[in-house]
Amino acid sequence: MPTIKSYSPDPKYFFKSVQFVFDKTISSSDKLVLLSGIKAFGGQASDHVSTITTYIVSNEAEDSEKNLLVQKYNKLPDREVTIKYIYPSWITDCLVAKQKLDTTNYLLPISKNSKNGSVAGDLVENDNTAAVRKFIVPELDHFLKGKTFLLGDDLFLSDLTYSTLEKMITSYGGKIVKTTTPEELMNFDSGINCYIGCYREGFQYLAASRKKIDVGNLHWLFWMLSNSQWVSPLNNLLHYPYPRGGIEGMQNAVICTTSYIGDARQFIYSLVTMLGAKITKSLTSNNTHLIVGNATGAKYEAAKKWKVNCVNHLWLEDCFRNWQKMDIDNSKYTTFKNNPVVGSTKLDIEVLSKFFDMPESRMLSLEFVPSQESQSQANGNIQANSSPEPEHEHEHEHEHKSNPESSPKVNLKI
């Protein structure tokens, strides 16, 4: 089964082979921006320190709890690269410079533990990194010429992440409008023709959508910046602001996958999460659906034995596109050969209009209210499409260990 993006030696993926972990000093809103940029340029991120971790991103000295694991993994005899603590400004500067910068002056001192009681806050520019932030911004294709962006309030950008996005957009010929009144946004006196937001809600999203300008999210923006190419946000299900709350009938769905790897599997994980269903890495008789790439292997055979619904990824994509649970009896969803590549389904503007079709008088009464919950969910969506815990990629390694005939409760992992 093809993936959306396979490994590439292309130097534009300068974060390839880099695995990040964020500590508690990085706020949810800043993490959202950093995760989007890391993924777009080939990197990965995880919630947990492991043997493949490269950097722990922090605004202060090391987290004492994580440091115990760091010390443990750094002492492993076969470890070639040690885990280091690094300021988030290294990530933002790499994104602006479009290259992997030297980390020497971005590393955090690790001789002392972090302050007790520290809490998440906005990214800060640190004195010890200011001297090395005079890097050369490369000459870039101005493919964003004529594009004026409004960065949505629901992104909760800090000064540093806002500045980073502004530098990246302007380096490609685009512009950013910092503030707008409701009247300006309704009439577009400020020339805005692109809106970047997180969710399908709030006055800014509604006004931008009704004016039929380009509406997308950070995934869309960073995809374009990493590929130096303008594309419609409607071309990819995950390039448009996310809906919230899931769809009716999906809350009880327990979904597993088989024969999908890499970006294709992560794309599916993200769809399942946003649809409101539960994703599992192991298959049991409690699963309701198995998303099948190829109709072979232990998981597929077990699913048939346990009468688990077997469908392809097009069922999930159509559920998300139409924002309703589709009938699995459609033969389109039960064919497991020669299907379109994962992620090729496009959004339908008629379906999307249901999210923003309302009278202007009602729109003017709306106001987006920031919430910690919204940012946690946004990070969860990106994390689901980022980097899971390592898994086996080949089912046949498990076929001789599990027998669906005699052990209906066995866990079958990928």
VEXDREN-2710 file (C-alpha; in Angstrom, 1 decimal):
% VEXDREN-2710
k/r/px/py/pz
1/MET/0.0/0.0/0.0
2/PRO/1.6/3.3/-1.0
3/THR/2.2/6.0/1.6
4/ILE/1.7/9.7/1.2
5/LYS/5.4/10.4/1.6
6/SER/8.1/7.9/1.6
7/TYR/11.7/8.5/2.9
8/SER/13.6/10.9/0.7
9/PRO/17.2/12.1/0.7
10/ASP/16.0/15.5/-0.5
11/PRO/17.8/18.1/1.6
12/LYS/14.6/20.0/2.1
13/TYR/13.7/17.4/4.7
14/PHE/16.4/18.7/7.0
15/PHE/14.7/17.3/10.1
16/LYS/14.8/13.7/8.8
17/SER/16.2/11.2/11.4
18/VAL/15.5/13.8/14.2
19/GLN/13.1/12.7/17.0
20/PHE/11.8/15.5/19.3
21/VAL/10.1/15.3/22.7
22/PHE/8.6/18.5/24.3
23/ASP/8.7/19.1/28.0
24/LYS/6.1/21.0/30.1
25/THR/7.7/24.4/29.6
26/ILE/6.4/24.5/26.0
27/SER/2.8/25.7/25.8
28/SER/0.2/23.8/23.8
29/SER/-0.2/26.6/21.2
30/ASP/3.5/26.8/20.5
31/LYS/3.8/23.0/20.4
32/LEU/1.1/23.1/17.7
33/VAL/3.2/25.3/15.4
34/LEU/6.4/23.4/16.1
35/LEU/4.9/20.0/15.5
36/SER/3.5/21.2/12.2
37/GLY/6.9/22.5/11.1
38/ILE/8.8/19.5/12.3
39/LYS/6.6/17.1/10.4
40/ALA/6.6/19.1/7.2
41/PHE/10.4/19.1/7.1
42/GLY/10.8/15.4/7.7
43/GLY/11.1/15.2/11.5
44/GLN/9.1/13.2/14.1
45/ALA/7.9/13.9/17.6
46/SER/6.7/11.8/20.5
47/ASP/5.3/12.3/24.0
48/HIS/7.8/10.0/25.6
49/VAL/11.5/9.8/25.8
50/SER/12.9/6.6/24.2
51/THR/16.0/5.2/22.7
52/ILE/15.3/7.0/19.4
53/THR/14.9/10.5/21.0
54/THR/17.3/13.1/19.7
55/TYR/16.3/16.3/21.4
56/ILE/14.1/17.4/24.3
57/VAL/12.7/20.8/23.6
58/SER/12.5/23.1/26.6
59/ASN/12.6/26.8/27.6
60/GLU/14.4/26.0/30.9
61/ALA/16.9/23.6/32.4
62/GLU/16.1/20.0/32.1
63/ASP/12.9/18.3/33.5
64/SER/14.3/16.1/36.3
65/GLU/11.9/13.3/35.5
66/LYS/12.9/13.1/31.9
67/ASN/16.5/13.6/32.8
68/LEU/16.5/10.2/34.6
69/LEU/15.5/8.5/31.3
70/VAL/18.0/10.7/29.4
71/GLN/20.8/9.6/31.6
72/LYS/19.7/5.9/31.3
73/TYR/19.6/6.0/27.5
74/ASN/22.7/8.0/27.0
75/LYS/24.7/5.4/29.0
76/LEU/23.7/2.6/26.6
77/PRO/26.9/1.1/25.1
78/ASP/25.6/1.0/21.5
79/ARG/24.2/4.6/21.5
80/GLU/25.9/6.7/18.9
81/VAL/24.1/10.0/19.5
82/THR/23.3/11.4/23.0
83/ILE/19.9/13.0/23.9
84/LYS/20.3/16.7/24.4
85/TYR/18.1/19.5/25.7
86/ILE/17.6/22.3/23.2
87/TYR/15.8/25.7/23.1
88/PRO/12.7/25.8/20.8
89/SER/14.3/28.8/19.0
90/TRP/16.6/26.3/17.3
91/ILE/13.5/24.7/15.6
92/THR/12.1/28.1/14.6
93/ASP/15.4/29.3/13.2
94/CYS/15.8/26.1/11.2
95/LEU/12.4/26.6/9.8
96/VAL/13.2/30.2/8.7
97/ALA/16.6/29.3/7.4
98/LYS/15.2/26.1/5.7
99/GLN/18.2/24.1/6.9
100/LYS/19.4/22.3/9.9
101/LEU/21.5/24.8/11.8
102/ASP/24.4/24.1/14.2
103/THR/23.0/23.4/17.6
104/THR/26.1/24.4/19.7
105/ASN/24.7/27.7/21.1
106/TYR/21.1/26.5/21.3
107/LEU/21.7/23.7/23.8
108/LEU/20.4/24.1/27.3
109/PRO/22.8/23.9/30.3
110/ILE/22.1/20.7/32.1
111/SER/24.1/21.0/35.3
112/LYS/21.1/22.1/37.3
113/ASN/17.5/20.8/37.5
114/SER/14.6/23.0/36.3
115/LYS/12.9/25.3/38.8
116/ASN/10.3/23.7/41.0
117/GLY/6.8/24.5/40.0
118/SER/7.6/25.7/36.4
119/VAL/4.6/25.8/34.1
120/ALA/4.0/25.9/30.4
121/GLY/4.5/29.3/28.9
122/ASP/5.2/31.1/25.6
123/LEU/8.4/30.5/23.7
124/VAL/11.1/33.0/24.7
125/GLU/14.2/34.3/23.0
126/ASN/17.1/33.4/25.3
127/ASP/20.2/35.5/25.8
128/ASN/22.5/32.7/24.9
129/THR/20.8/32.1/21.5
130/ALA/20.5/35.8/20.4
131/ALA/24.1/35.9/19.3
132/VAL/23.8/33.0/16.8
133/ARG/20.5/34.0/15.3
134/LYS/22.1/36.0/12.4
135/PHE/21.9/33.2/9.9
136/ILE/21.4/33.7/6.2
137/VAL/17.9/33.3/4.9
138/PRO/18.1/31.6/1.4
139/GLU/16.8/33.1/-1.8
140/LEU/13.4/31.5/-2.3
141/ASP/10.8/31.2/-5.0
142/HIS/8.1/33.9/-4.3
143/PHE/5.2/31.5/-5.0
144/LEU/3.2/33.3/-2.3
145/LYS/3.3/36.6/-4.1
146/GLY/-0.1/38.2/-4.0
147/LYS/-1.2/36.1/-1.0
148/THR/-2.2/38.0/2.2
149/PHE/-2.7/35.8/5.3
150/LEU/-4.7/36.2/8.4
151/LEU/-3.4/33.9/11.2
152/GLY/-6.5/32.9/13.2
153/ASP/-6.9/33.8/16.9
154/ASP/-7.6/30.1/17.6
155/LEU/-3.9/29.3/16.9
156/PHE/-2.9/31.2/20.1
157/LEU/0.4/32.2/18.6
158/SER/3.2/33.5/20.9
159/ASP/5.4/36.4/19.7
160/LEU/8.1/34.0/18.6
161/THR/5.9/31.5/16.7
162/TYR/4.0/34.4/15.1
163/SER/7.3/36.0/14.1
164/THR/8.5/32.7/12.7
165/LEU/5.4/32.2/10.5
166/GLU/5.6/35.8/9.4
167/LYS/9.3/35.5/8.3
168/MET/8.6/32.2/6.5
169/ILE/5.5/33.6/4.6
170/THR/7.2/36.9/3.7
171/SER/10.4/35.1/2.5
172/TYR/8.2/33.4/-0.1
173/GLY/6.6/36.7/-1.2
174/GLY/3.5/36.6/0.9
175/LYS/2.1/39.1/3.5
176/ILE/0.5/38.9/6.9
177/VAL/-2.3/41.1/8.3
178/LYS/-1.9/41.3/12.0
179/THR/-5.2/42.6/13.3
180/THR/-8.7/43.1/11.8
181/THR/-12.0/44.3/13.1
182/PRO/-15.1/42.3/12.4
183/GLU/-16.1/44.9/9.8
184/GLU/-12.8/44.7/8.0
185/LEU/-13.0/41.0/7.9
186/MET/-16.5/41.0/6.6
187/ASN/-15.7/43.5/3.9
188/PHE/-12.0/42.5/3.4
189/ASP/-10.8/46.1/3.3
190/SER/-7.4/44.8/4.4
191/GLY/-6.9/42.6/1.3
192/ILE/-6.9/39.3/3.1
193/ASN/-7.2/36.3/0.7
194/CYS/-6.0/33.5/2.9
195/TYR/-7.0/32.4/6.4
196/ILE/-5.1/30.0/8.6
197/GLY/-7.1/28.5/11.5
198/CYS/-7.4/25.5/13.7
199/TYR/-11.2/24.7/13.8
200/ARG/-14.3/25.1/11.8
201/GLU/-15.8/27.6/14.1
202/GLY/-15.5/31.2/15.3
203/PHE/-16.1/34.5/13.6
204/GLN/-12.9/34.6/11.6
205/TYR/-13.4/31.1/10.1
206/LEU/-17.0/31.9/9.2
207/ALA/-16.3/35.3/7.7
208/ALA/-13.3/33.9/5.7
209/SER/-15.3/30.9/4.4
210/ARG/-18.3/33.0/3.4
211/LYS/-16.0/35.3/1.4
212/LYS/-14.8/32.2/-0.5
213/ILE/-11.1/33.0/0.2
214/ASP/-8.6/30.1/0.7
215/VAL/-9.1/28.7/4.2
216/GLY/-6.6/26.2/5.6
217/ASN/-4.7/25.1/8.7
218/LEU/-1.0/24.9/9.7
219/HIS/-0.6/21.5/8.0
220/TRP/-1.6/23.2/4.7
221/LEU/0.7/26.2/5.3
222/PHE/3.8/24.1/6.2
223/TRP/3.2/21.7/3.3
224/MET/3.3/24.6/0.9
225/LEU/6.3/26.1/2.6
226/SER/8.2/22.8/2.5
227/ASN/7.4/22.1/-1.1
228/SER/7.5/25.7/-2.4
229/GLN/4.2/25.1/-4.2
230/TRP/0.8/26.6/-3.9
231/VAL/-2.1/24.1/-3.6
232/SER/-5.7/24.4/-2.6
233/PRO/-6.4/23.4/1.0
234/LEU/-9.4/21.4/-0.3
235/ASN/-7.1/18.9/-2.0
236/ASN/-6.2/17.2/1.3
237/LEU/-8.6/16.2/4.1
238/LEU/-6.1/17.3/6.7
239/HIS/-5.2/20.7/5.2
240/TYR/-8.5/22.4/6.3
241/PRO/-9.6/23.5/9.8
242/TYR/-10.7/20.5/11.8
243/PRO/-14.3/19.8/12.9
244/ARG/-14.8/19.0/16.6
245/GLY/-16.9/16.5/18.4
246/GLY/-16.9/13.6/16.0
247/ILE/-19.8/12.3/13.9
248/GLU/-22.9/10.5/15.1
249/GLY/-22.5/6.8/15.2
250/MET/-18.7/6.8/15.5
251/GLN/-18.4/7.1/19.3
252/ASN/-18.6/3.3/19.7
253/ALA/-16.4/2.4/16.8
254/VAL/-13.1/0.7/17.7
255/ILE/-10.8/0.7/14.7
256/CYS/-7.6/-1.1/13.8
257/THR/-5.5/-1.1/10.7
258/THR/-3.5/-3.7/8.7
259/SER/-1.1/-3.4/5.8
260/TYR/-0.7/0.3/6.1
261/ILE/2.7/1.8/7.1
262/GLY/4.4/5.1/7.5
263/ASP/2.5/8.3/6.6
264/ALA/-0.5/6.3/5.3
265/ARG/-1.1/4.8/8.7
266/GLN/-0.7/8.1/10.5
267/PHE/-3.1/9.7/8.1
268/ILE/-5.7/7.0/9.0
269/TYR/-5.0/7.5/12.7
270/SER/-5.7/11.2/12.4
271/LEU/-9.0/10.6/10.6
272/VAL/-10.1/8.0/13.2
273/THR/-9.4/10.4/16.0
274/MET/-11.3/13.4/14.5
275/LEU/-14.2/11.2/13.5
276/GLY/-14.6/10.4/17.2
277/ALA/-13.7/6.7/17.1
278/LYS/-11.1/4.8/19.0
279/ILE/-7.9/3.6/17.3
280/THR/-6.1/0.4/18.5
281/LYS/-2.8/-1.0/17.4
282/SER/-3.8/-4.5/18.3
283/LEU/-6.8/-6.4/17.0
284/THR/-9.2/-8.2/19.3
285/SER/-12.7/-9.5/19.0
286/ASN/-13.8/-6.2/20.6
287/ASN/-12.8/-4.2/17.5
288/THR/-15.7/-3.1/15.3
289/HIS/-13.7/-2.3/12.1
290/LEU/-10.4/-3.3/10.5
291/ILE/-9.1/-0.9/7.9
292/VAL/-7.5/-3.2/5.3
293/GLY/-4.8/-2.3/2.8
294/ASN/-4.3/-5.9/1.5
295/ALA/-6.6/-8.8/2.2
296/THR/-3.9/-11.0/3.7
297/GLY/-2.2/-11.7/7.0
298/ALA/-3.2/-12.7/10.5
299/LYS/-5.2/-9.6/11.4
300/TYR/-7.4/-10.0/8.3
301/GLU/-8.0/-13.7/8.8
302/ALA/-8.8/-13.1/12.5
303/ALA/-11.2/-10.2/11.6
304/LYS/-13.1/-12.5/9.3
305/LYS/-13.3/-15.2/12.0
306/TRP/-14.5/-12.7/14.6
307/LYS/-16.9/-11.0/12.2
308/VAL/-15.1/-7.7/12.5
309/ASN/-16.1/-5.3/9.6
310/CYS/-13.4/-5.2/7.0
311/VAL/-13.2/-2.0/4.9
312/ASN/-10.6/0.0/3.1
313/HIS/-9.3/3.5/3.9
314/LEU/-11.8/5.0/1.4
315/TRP/-14.6/4.4/3.9
316/LEU/-12.8/6.6/6.5
317/GLU/-12.0/9.2/4.0
318/ASP/-15.6/9.4/2.8
319/CYS/-16.9/9.5/6.4
320/PHE/-14.6/12.5/7.0
321/ARG/-15.3/14.2/3.7
322/ASN/-19.1/13.9/4.0
323/TRP/-19.0/14.3/7.8
324/GLN/-21.4/11.4/8.3
325/LYS/-21.0/7.6/8.9
326/MET/-21.1/5.9/5.5
327/ASP/-22.7/2.6/4.8
328/ILE/-20.0/-0.1/4.8
329/ASP/-22.1/-2.3/2.4
330/ASN/-21.0/-0.2/-0.5
331/SER/-18.6/-2.2/-2.7
332/LYS/-16.4/0.8/-3.0
333/TYR/-15.3/0.2/0.6
334/THR/-14.8/-3.6/0.5
335/THR/-12.4/-3.8/-2.5
336/PHE/-8.8/-4.3/-1.3
337/LYS/-6.9/-4.1/-4.6
338/ASN/-5.9/-1.1/-6.8
339/ASN/-7.4/1.5/-4.5
340/PRO/-6.4/5.2/-4.7
341/VAL/-3.4/6.3/-2.6
342/VAL/-4.3/7.1/1.0
343/GLY/-5.0/10.8/1.3
344/SER/-6.2/11.4/-2.3
345/THR/-9.8/12.2/-1.4
346/LYS/-10.6/15.9/-1.6
347/LEU/-13.0/17.9/0.5
348/ASP/-16.4/18.9/-0.8
349/ILE/-17.2/22.6/-0.5
350/GLU/-20.9/21.9/-0.4
351/VAL/-20.4/19.7/2.7
352/LEU/-18.1/22.4/4.2
353/SER/-20.7/25.1/3.7
354/LYS/-22.9/23.4/6.4
355/PHE/-20.3/24.7/8.9
356/PHE/-20.4/28.3/7.9
357/ASP/-23.8/29.0/6.2
358/MET/-25.5/31.4/8.6
359/PRO/-26.9/34.9/8.5
360/GLU/-24.4/37.8/8.9
361/SER/-26.3/39.1/11.9
362/ARG/-25.7/35.9/13.8
363/MET/-22.0/35.9/12.7
364/LEU/-21.4/39.3/14.1
365/SER/-22.6/38.1/17.5
366/LEU/-20.0/35.3/17.6
367/GLU/-16.7/35.5/19.4
368/PHE/-14.0/32.9/19.7
369/VAL/-13.3/32.0/23.3
370/PRO/-9.8/30.5/23.8
371/SER/-9.7/27.3/25.8
372/GLN/-7.0/24.9/26.9
373/GLU/-9.2/22.0/25.8
374/SER/-9.2/23.2/22.2
375/GLN/-5.4/23.4/22.1
376/SER/-5.0/20.0/23.7
377/GLN/-7.3/18.5/21.0
378/ALA/-5.4/20.3/18.3
379/ASN/-2.1/18.9/19.5
380/GLY/-3.7/15.5/19.8
381/ASN/-4.7/15.6/16.1
382/ILE/-1.2/16.6/15.0
383/GLN/0.4/14.1/17.3
384/ALA/-1.8/11.4/15.9
385/ASN/-0.4/12.2/12.5
386/SER/3.1/12.6/13.8
387/SER/5.0/9.6/15.3
388/PRO/3.5/6.7/17.2
389/GLU/5.4/4.3/19.4
390/PRO/7.5/1.9/17.3
391/GLU/5.6/-1.0/15.9
392/HIS/6.3/-4.1/13.8
393/GLU/5.6/-3.5/10.2
394/HIS/5.1/-7.1/9.1
395/GLU/2.1/-9.1/10.2
396/HIS/3.5/-12.5/9.1
397/GLU/5.9/-12.3/12.1
398/HIS/2.9/-12.9/14.4
399/GLU/0.9/-15.5/12.4
400/HIS/2.6/-18.5/14.0
401/LYS/2.2/-17.0/17.5
402/SER/-1.6/-16.5/17.4
403/ASN/-4.4/-18.8/16.3
404/PRO/-7.7/-17.1/15.8
405/GLU/-9.4/-20.6/15.8
406/SER/-8.5/-21.3/19.4
407/SER/-7.8/-17.9/21.0
408/PRO/-10.4/-15.3/20.1
409/LYS/-9.1/-12.8/22.7
410/VAL/-5.5/-12.8/21.4
411/ASN/-4.0/-9.4/20.6
412/LEU/-2.6/-9.3/17.0
413/LYS/-0.2/-6.4/16.5
414/ILE/1.1/-5.1/13.2
END
